[in-house]
Amino acid sequence: MAFDFDLFVIGAGSGGVRAARFAAGFGARVAVAESRYLGGTCVNVGCVPKKLLVYGAHYHEDFEQASGFGWSLGEARFDWPTLIANKNREIHRLNGIYRNLLVNSGVSLLEGHARILDAHTVEVAGQRSTPANILIATGGWPQVPEIPGKEHAITSNEAFFLERLPKRVIVVGGGYIAVEFASIFQGLGAQTTLLYRRDLFLRGFDRGVREHLRDELTKKGMDLQFNADVARIDKQSDGSLLATLKDGRVFEADCVFYATGRRAMLDNLGLENVSVALDDNGFIRVDEAYRTSEPSIRAIGDVIGRVPLTPVALAEGMAVARHLFRPEEYRPLDYKLIPTAVFSLPNIGTVGLTEDEARAAGHKVKLFESRFRALKLTLTESQEKTLMKLVVDAETDKVLGCHMVGPEAGEILQGIAIALRAGATKRVFDETIGIHPTAAEEFVTMRSPVA
């Protein structure tokens, strides 16, 4: 059979674009179909605009702390439409960059919804292509539970385009998206309540990190409601919303924001026409080379439900391109020691095992912790504390995990992630000279283990 393309990528998000560009660079004939926006979730309604909003929210604290350094400021006023307009302009610029990356790589860009007709046929806007290989990189989509009044709630998709900043916001969820948006709304001046159905948010993170962030958010005035869940949402005549909890309590708000999970975006993709198997959670099942149960179809990114992070999707995209067109360079992706950050206020940075994970894996553990008020805050009224924590194997001295809550935690942990991948021991940390005065130096000056 003669094929139109060697690879047809469905989805121009981070992973899809990376796979397409690398494959084209290896000499393959490549097409990409995108029906929504170039750059995917991360660029348009995810990590990039969210980080911009986090920067905006942090100015609230910066203005409060400025007087301690001799700055006299007038009354600070925040304008939501200005922030959103500037954010939109930056995202539009990034969309153009993604378009140029594809076109300049020799990739054929098809703007429209792609539907799989069979193992080697894809249709976009009535035009059919016959690729040798198909890559599904359609990402994820936020979902709201089936409760009465769910139509009154918003998700991260809508939050970036609100016409005005709500005065009172209820954020429902306990993952990193919920925590980040609660910090954004709170920092920009909204009265914010975070509702979570379990006893503490950020399940899967180190317990000490979770507790420390809980305490810091409480000090900032956020209303944290744990072991709480919404039963229904009712809209009032004045436009406000009443969220009735399962325990009967009622909270009034101007906005109810849901961040309770994301599903694989497989709508009208045509998977019924091929033998692509899904797992129990509705994500596409793949092997280590991202092959589905249909030999000609592969899948990467959020749609496979492994690690829903942009850099992971990028790495998976490169792996697919290499496996198909440069097999001598292919190496299976190692999902261990993936660093990540939560852009709450304060930030979280983490890499490696949590304390509980290390113990569960059979390690005899030594813990090193430091909690301190950063130098920058000593001239201010802020009582925010930074937490740094090392999880060390007591027998081998190897550092198993590193965790931080504090300003620029993600920036600091990126470098430490390299050290952990290189197998650094606690002795290596101890023998590394610190940069003084910085917060980061605390990671190489913790000498005594905690009980």
C-alpha positions in Angstrom: 0.0 0.0 0.0 1.3 3.5 -0.9 1.1 5.9 2.0 0.6 9.7 1.8 2.6 10.2 5.0 5.0 8.3 7.2 3.5 9.8 10.3 0.2 11.5 10.9 0.0 13.2 14.3 -3.4 14.1 15.7 -3.0 17.0 18.1 -0.6 19.9 18.0 0.2 20.1 21.7 3.6 19.9 23.1 4.1 16.2 22.6 2.5 16.1 19.1 4.5 19.0 17.8 7.8 17.6 19.3 7.2 14.2 17.7 6.3 15.8 14.3 9.3 18.1 14.2 11.8 15.3 15.2 10.2 12.9 12.7 10.4 15.4 9.9 14.0 16.1 10.9 14.8 12.4 10.5 13.5 12.6 6.9 9.9 11.4 7.5 6.9 12.8 5.6 4.8 14.2 8.5 1.3 15.8 8.9 -0.2 17.3 12.0 -4.0 17.9 12.5 -5.2 20.3 15.1 -8.8 21.4 15.6 -8.5 23.8 18.5 -5.3 25.7 19.2 -1.6 25.2 18.5 0.5 24.4 21.6 -2.2 22.4 23.3 -3.3 22.7 26.9 0.0 23.9 28.3 0.4 26.9 26.0 -3.3 27.9 25.9 -5.2 26.9 29.0 -2.5 25.3 31.2 1.0 25.9 32.6 2.0 29.0 30.6 -1.0 31.3 31.2 -1.3 29.8 34.7 2.3 30.8 35.5 1.6 34.3 34.2 -1.4 34.6 36.5 0.7 33.3 39.4 3.2 36.0 38.8 0.4 38.6 38.8 -1.0 37.2 42.0 2.4 37.4 43.8 2.6 41.2 43.3 0.0 41.5 46.1 2.6 40.3 48.6 5.5 42.2 46.9 3.6 45.5 47.4 2.9 44.7 51.0 6.6 43.9 51.7 8.1 46.9 49.8 7.7 49.3 52.7 10.2 47.3 54.7 12.8 48.1 52.1 12.1 51.8 52.1 9.6 52.0 49.2 6.5 54.2 49.7 3.8 53.2 47.4 0.4 54.6 46.6 -2.7 52.5 46.9 -2.2 49.4 44.7 -5.1 48.6 42.4 -5.5 45.5 40.3 -7.2 45.3 36.9 -8.1 41.8 35.8 -9.0 42.8 32.1 -5.5 44.2 31.7 -3.8 41.0 32.9 -6.0 38.8 30.7 -5.5 41.0 27.6 -1.7 40.9 28.1 -1.9 37.1 28.7 -3.9 36.7 25.5 -1.4 38.6 23.5 1.5 36.5 24.8 -0.4 33.2 24.1 -1.2 34.5 20.5 2.6 35.1 20.0 3.3 31.5 21.2 0.7 30.1 18.9 2.6 31.7 16.0 5.9 30.3 17.2 4.4 26.8 17.2 3.0 27.3 13.7 6.4 28.4 12.5 8.1 25.5 14.2 5.9 23.1 12.3 5.9 24.7 8.9 9.7 25.4 9.0 10.3 21.8 9.8 8.5 20.7 6.6 5.4 19.4 8.4 2.0 19.6 6.7 -0.3 21.4 9.1 -4.0 20.6 8.7 -6.3 22.8 10.8 -9.5 20.8 11.5 -10.8 17.9 13.5 -9.2 14.6 12.6 -11.1 11.3 12.7 -9.6 7.9 12.3 -11.4 5.8 9.7 -9.2 2.7 9.8 -5.7 1.7 10.8 -4.2 3.7 7.9 -6.8 6.3 7.1 -7.5 9.7 8.7 -10.0 12.2 7.6 -9.8 16.0 8.2 -12.6 18.3 6.9 -13.5 15.8 4.2 -9.9 15.2 3.1 -8.6 11.7 3.6 -4.9 10.8 4.2 -3.3 7.4 4.3 -0.4 7.4 6.8 1.9 4.5 7.6 1.7 5.4 11.2 -0.8 7.4 13.3 0.1 9.2 16.6 -2.7 10.2 18.9 -1.6 13.2 21.0 -5.0 14.8 21.8 -4.4 15.5 25.5 -6.8 15.7 28.3 -10.0 17.6 29.2 -11.3 18.8 32.6 -14.4 17.1 33.9 -17.0 18.1 36.4 -18.9 15.5 38.4 -22.5 14.8 37.6 -24.2 16.9 40.2 -27.3 19.1 40.0 -26.2 22.6 38.8 -22.9 21.4 37.3 -23.6 23.8 34.4 -23.0 26.7 36.7 -19.4 25.6 37.5 -16.3 26.5 35.5 -13.0 24.7 34.9 -9.5 25.8 34.0 -10.7 26.1 30.3 -13.0 29.0 31.2 -11.0 30.5 34.1 -8.4 32.1 31.8 -11.1 34.0 29.9 -13.4 35.4 32.7 -14.5 38.9 32.0 -13.9 40.0 35.6 -12.3 38.7 38.7 -15.0 37.1 41.0 -15.2 38.6 44.5 -15.9 35.2 46.1 -14.6 31.9 44.7 -15.0 28.3 45.7 -12.3 26.0 44.3 -13.3 22.3 44.4 -10.5 19.8 44.2 -7.3 18.7 45.9 -4.8 18.3 43.1 -2.1 20.8 42.0 -4.5 22.6 39.6 -6.9 23.3 42.4 -4.2 24.5 44.8 -2.6 26.7 42.1 -5.8 28.4 41.1 -6.9 28.9 44.7 -3.6 30.7 45.2 -4.2 32.8 42.1 -7.7 33.9 43.1 -6.6 34.5 46.7 -3.5 36.5 45.6 -5.5 38.7 43.2 -7.9 39.7 45.9 -10.8 37.2 45.8 -12.2 35.7 48.9 -11.3 32.1 48.3 -12.5 28.8 49.7 -10.8 25.5 48.8 -13.0 22.5 49.2 -11.6 19.0 49.1 -13.3 15.7 49.9 -10.3 14.1 51.6 -8.4 15.1 54.8 -5.5 16.9 53.0 -4.8 18.1 49.5 -2.0 17.1 47.1 -2.3 13.3 47.6 1.0 11.7 46.5 3.2 14.5 47.6 5.3 14.3 50.8 3.2 14.5 53.9 5.4 17.2 55.4 5.1 19.3 52.2 1.3 19.0 52.3 1.0 20.0 55.9 3.5 22.9 55.5 1.5 24.3 52.5 -1.7 23.9 54.4 -0.4 26.0 57.3 1.0 28.7 55.0 -2.2 29.0 53.0 -4.2 29.3 56.2 -1.9 32.1 57.4 -2.6 33.9 54.1 -6.3 33.8 54.9 -7.5 31.1 52.6 -10.5 29.2 53.8 -9.6 25.5 53.6 -12.5 23.0 53.9 -11.3 19.4 54.0 -13.5 16.3 54.2 -16.1 18.4 52.3 -17.8 17.9 49.0 -20.5 19.7 46.9 -23.9 18.1 46.5 -25.5 20.7 44.3 -25.0 24.2 42.9 -27.9 26.7 42.6 -27.9 30.0 40.8 -29.6 32.9 42.5 -31.6 35.7 40.9 -28.7 38.1 41.4 -26.3 35.8 39.6 -24.6 34.5 42.7 -24.2 30.8 43.4 -25.1 28.7 46.4 -23.0 25.5 46.8 -24.7 23.1 49.1 -22.4 20.5 50.6 -23.2 16.9 51.3 -23.2 17.7 55.1 -25.8 20.3 54.5 -23.7 23.4 54.9 -24.2 26.2 52.3 -21.5 28.4 50.8 -22.3 31.5 48.7 -19.9 32.5 45.9 -19.7 34.3 42.6 -17.8 31.5 41.0 -17.4 27.8 41.6 -14.3 26.4 40.0 -13.8 22.7 39.5 -10.5 21.0 39.3 -11.4 17.4 40.1 -9.6 15.5 37.4 -9.1 15.3 33.7 -10.1 12.7 31.2 -8.5 11.6 27.9 -9.8 13.7 25.0 -11.0 11.0 22.6 -14.3 12.7 21.5 -15.3 11.8 17.9 -11.8 10.4 17.3 -13.0 7.3 15.6 -11.5 4.8 17.9 -14.5 2.5 17.3 -13.1 1.9 13.8 -9.8 0.5 15.1 -8.7 -1.9 17.9 -7.2 0.7 20.3 -7.7 -0.6 23.8 -8.4 1.7 26.8 -7.5 1.1 30.4 -10.0 1.1 33.3 -9.8 4.9 33.6 -10.5 5.6 30.0 -6.9 6.3 28.9 -5.2 4.7 25.9 -3.2 1.7 26.8 0.3 1.6 25.3 3.6 -0.4 25.7 7.0 1.1 26.4 7.4 2.3 22.8 3.9 3.9 23.0 2.3 1.4 20.6 -1.4 0.8 21.1 -3.1 -2.6 20.5 -3.5 -1.4 16.9 0.0 -1.9 15.4 0.0 1.3 13.3 -1.3 3.6 16.0 0.7 5.1 18.9 -0.3 7.5 21.6 1.6 9.9 24.0 1.0 12.6 26.5 -2.0 13.1 28.8 -4.1 10.8 26.6 -2.2 7.8 28.0 -2.6 8.8 31.6 0.9 8.2 32.8 2.6 11.4 34.0 0.5 14.4 32.8 3.4 16.9 32.5 4.5 18.9 29.5 8.2 17.9 29.6 7.1 14.3 29.9 5.0 14.6 26.7 7.9 16.2 25.0 10.2 13.3 25.9 7.6 10.8 24.8 7.2 12.6 21.5 11.0 12.4 20.9 11.0 8.7 21.9 8.3 7.9 19.3 10.1 9.7 16.5 13.3 7.9 17.3 11.7 4.5 17.6 10.0 4.9 14.2 12.7 6.7 12.2 16.0 6.6 14.1 15.8 3.3 16.0 19.5 3.2 16.7 19.0 6.3 18.9 15.9 5.0 20.8 16.0 4.5 24.5 12.9 3.8 26.6 11.8 6.7 28.7 12.7 6.5 32.4 9.8 7.7 34.5 11.7 7.7 37.8 13.1 10.9 39.3 10.9 13.2 37.3 11.0 16.7 39.0 7.9 18.7 39.3 6.6 22.0 40.7 3.3 23.2 42.0 3.0 27.0 41.5 1.0 27.6 44.6 1.9 30.6 46.7 4.3 29.6 48.1 5.7 27.2 45.4 6.4 23.6 45.8 9.3 21.8 44.2 9.9 18.1 44.5 11.9 15.2 43.0 12.3 11.6 44.0 10.7 9.6 46.7 8.5 10.9 49.5 9.2 9.8 53.1 6.4 7.3 53.0 7.3 6.0 49.5 10.9 5.4 50.7 9.8 3.5 53.8 7.3 1.5 51.7 10.1 0.5 49.3 12.1 -1.0 52.2 14.6 1.8 52.7 15.9 2.6 56.2 15.4 6.3 56.1 17.2 9.3 57.5 15.4 12.7 57.2 16.9 16.1 57.1 14.6 19.1 57.4 15.0 22.9 57.7 12.2 25.4 58.2 13.2 29.1 58.2 12.0 32.6 57.4 13.7 33.7 54.3 16.2 36.6 54.5 14.0 38.7 52.2 11.2 38.6 54.7 13.2 39.7 57.7 12.6 43.4 57.0 8.8 42.7 56.5 5.9 41.6 58.6 5.5 38.4 56.6 5.8 35.3 58.7 6.0 32.9 55.8 8.3 29.9 56.4 10.3 27.9 53.8 10.5 24.1 54.2 13.3 22.0 52.8 13.5 18.3 53.2 15.9 15.5 52.2 15.0 11.8 52.3 18.2 9.8 52.5 18.9 6.0 52.5 20.6 5.4 55.9 22.6 2.4 54.6 23.9 3.8 51.3 23.8 7.5 52.0 22.0 8.0 48.7 19.6 10.9 48.5 16.3 9.4 47.6 14.1 12.5 47.5 14.2 16.2 47.8 11.3 18.5 48.6 10.8 22.2 49.1 8.0 24.7 49.8 9.0 28.3 49.3 9.8 31.0 46.8 11.2 29.8 43.4 11.1 26.1 44.6 10.8 24.9 41.0 13.9 26.9 39.9 15.9 25.4 42.8 14.8 21.8 42.4 15.6 21.6 38.7 19.3 21.6 39.4 19.0 19.2 42.3 17.1 16.8 40.1 20.3 16.5 38.0 22.2 15.6 41.2 19.7 12.9 42.1 19.8 11.4 38.6 23.5 11.3 38.9 23.2 9.3 42.2 24.3 11.9 44.6 24.8 10.9 48.2 24.2 13.1 51.3 28.0 13.4 51.6 28.1 14.9 48.1 25.5 17.5 49.2 27.5 18.1 52.4 30.7 18.6 50.5 29.2 21.1 48.0 29.9 24.7 48.8 26.8 26.8 49.2 26.0 30.1 47.6 25.6 32.6 50.4 23.2 34.2 51.2 20.5 32.2 49.3 17.7 29.9 50.3 19.2 27.1 48.1 22.3 26.8 50.2 20.2 25.3 52.9 20.2 22.0 50.9 23.9 21.7 51.4 24.1 22.8 55.0 21.6 20.4 56.7 23.9 18.3 58.9 21.8 16.7 61.6 18.9 14.3 60.8 15.6 14.9 62.4 13.8 12.3 64.6 
